[in-house]
Structures are given as C-alpha cells and as structure tokens.
C-alpha cells in the first residue's frame, strides 16, 4: 500500500505554488514537508488528503485516485490541519466517543485521557479549553481509529515541550506499526529519522 503523487502542480491564479512534484510513501515511511510560510505546505497536504484539487497530476492510494477511492478505503487517510476538527459544544469525552463511533473504534477512553493529560477536563466543553488542551484532544482522536496514513499540518503547534514529545512519540509508534505519515513542519529536526523523505517547497 503506497500513497503516491505524480507530476502534482498547484497554481493560484498566476502564481505557481509547486509543479512536477512526485512522492511515494509506503508502510513505515515518513514524509516531511518543509518550506517558508506561504510556500504551499498546507495546500500540498490537503491535496494528499483528498481535500483539495491539484491543477495537474494525481494522487493515488492503494492504486486508486483519491477521488475514485472505494468507500471502504476512505478511512485509511486521516488529516489534521490547523483547525482542531472538534465539536466545541461537546465535552472532550463526548468528542472522543463521537470519533470512536465514526471510526468504529473500541478505545479505552480513560487511558487515552490520562495519556494526553486531559482527565481533569474530560467533562469540560471544548470551547472552554486552552489552545494546548484543544490541540492535544484533536491529535488524540487519531488514536481512536485505524487510519493507515496520517497527514498532519504543524501538529506540535500550541503544545508545550511535554506535549510535543508525546505527539512525536505517537507518530513514531504509528510508523513502527506499519503506518505512513506526512507531516508539514518548521522544525524537521524533531521528527527526522533515517529514511525520511523531505519535500522542500
């Protein structure tokens, strides 16, 4: 199973963000997307997740173009961008249950809450959490499913040192279990590992 991009190009009006971009990532492989603000990192990740269209080229997963991906494989790809993707009027625990239901997971909520240091606010509505707590809750939902590809846009933003270490450990565990990850970051050194593919925009 490979996530492949071939001859990808994205133009915004008369401006080319990138073109001729090729990428192939298989099990246990990490792709790091680096570049200055406005270089197209977030756009590339959204294209790889099937959430935005490229001007040219194609992205495939399991040999199928993302727009034609069979329904049973759409849950293979999980995306986390700058927005947290949480329901702000639900509590942390209610959000976890919601995501677990969608992804048909059977997690141990208490263990997950403890791991992300959110036990004390499990029954607090997301809108009342700090930015760091919201970020941890958002990224924790990745562990409620069985997605094989994680596409993450600046996942350690708004996290303290402990939180950053936790997320990095999750990514490495995901890779060790045969998963694939594509991460946009301004700090590639904290995620770098042997064999990582670096895409510079």
N, C-alpha and C positions, 0 to 999 in steps of 0.2 A: 504494500500500500504506500503510494507516494503522492505528495502534494507537489504538483508541477505547474510552473508558469512558463509560457513560451512566447517570446517576442512581445512581451507586455509593453504597452505605451499608454500614457495618460496625458492628455492636453487639457488645459483650462483656458479656453479662448485661444489666444495666440501664444500662450506660454506652455512649453513642454516641461512637465514635472519629471518624467523619465520615459525612455523608449528603449526597445531592444533588450528588455530585461528577461533573463532566463533564470529559473530557480527550480531545483529539485531537492526535496527533503523526504526522507523515509523514516522508518521506525528508529527511535532513539537519537534523532538528529535535531540540532538546534540551529535556527537561523536568526542572526542578529541584524536588525535594520538600523543603521546609524545615519546621521546627517543633521544639518542645521535646521532650525525651525523654518517651516515653510518649504522644505525640500521635497515633500511628498510622502513622508514616512507613514502618516496616518492614512493617507489615501491608498497607498500600496497595501496596507494591512486590511483595509475594508474591501479592496478588490480580491485579495486572497481569501477572505472570509465569505465572499459572495454577496456582500452588502453594497457594493458599488460596481459600476461597469467600467471596463477599460476602453480606451479609444481604439486600441488594436491588441491583438494577441488573445490568449485564452489561458484559463486556469482549470486544471483537472484534478480530481480526487478519485481514486480507485478506477482511473481510466476514463471517467465521465466528466464532461464540462460541468462546472458548478450549477449553471442554470438548468441543466438537464439531469442533475443528480437524483437518483431514486429516493423516494421519501424515507426509506429505512436507513439511508446513509447520511441524511442531513444533520442528524445529531452528532455525527462524528467530529464536526468542527465547532469549537466554542470560541467566541470572540468576547474580549473585554476591552473597551475603549476608555475614553476619558470620562464618559458618563457611567455611573455605577450599575445601571440596569436593575435597580431595586425599587420596590413599591414603597414609596415614602410614608404612606399611611398605615403600613403593616409593621409589626414588630420585627426584630431580627429573626426570631424563631419562626414567625409566620412566613417570612421571606424564604427561609431555609426550607420549610415544609412545601411551599409553593414550587420552588425549583426542583425539589426532590420528586414531587408528584409529576411534573412535566417530564423529567428525565427518568422516571420510574426507578429512582434510586432507593436504597434502604440503608441510609446512613445512621450512625449513632450521633444524634444531634448534640447530646451533652459533651461528648468527646470533641466534636468539632468546635463547639462554642468555647470550650476550655483552651483548645489549641490556638484559637485566634484572640484569646483574652477578651471575650465578649460575654462570658457567663453572667456578669453583673448587670448587663444591659440587654439580656435576651428578650425581655418583655417590654422593651422601650421601642417606641416607633422610630423608624429610621430617620425621619426628619429631625429628630432631636439629638442625633449622634454627632460627634465631631467628624471632621473630614477624614481623619485617620481611621476612625471606627467604621465609617461607611465604606472606605476603601477595603479594609480587612474583610468586612462582611461580603462585599461584592466579589472579591477574589476567592473567598471561601466557598462560594456557590459552585466554583469549578469542580470542587471535590465531591459535589452531590450527584454528578453524572459520570458517564463513562466515555466522554469525548476523547478521541484519539489525537486530535490536533488542537492545541491551544494557540490562539492568536491574540497577543497581548500588547497593548499600546501603553508604554511607560507604566508598567504595573507597580513600580515601587514609589510612585508619586504620592505625596502626603503621608508617607509611612516613616516612623522613627527607625533607628538602627535595628531594633529587635524585629520590627515588622518587616523591614527589608530582608533581613536574614531568613525570616520564616517563608516569605514568598519565593525567594531564591531556592530554598530547600525544597519547596513544593515542585518547582519547575524541574529541578534535578531528579526528584523522585519520579515525576511523570516521565521524564526521558529514560530513566533507568528501567521503567516498567514497559518500555517499548513505544512510548508516546512520541509525538512530534511537537515542537514548539517554534513559533516565530514571534520574536519579541523586538519591538521598537524601543530603543533606549539611548539616553545621552551618556550612559555610563556602562559601556560594553564590558569593561574590565571586571565588573562584579558578577557578570554572568558567563564570561568567557570560559570555554573548556576545549579540550582537544577535539578537533574535528568540526568545530562550529563553523558555519558558513556566514560570513559577514557580507552584507549588502550595503554598500555606501551610496547614498543618494546625494 
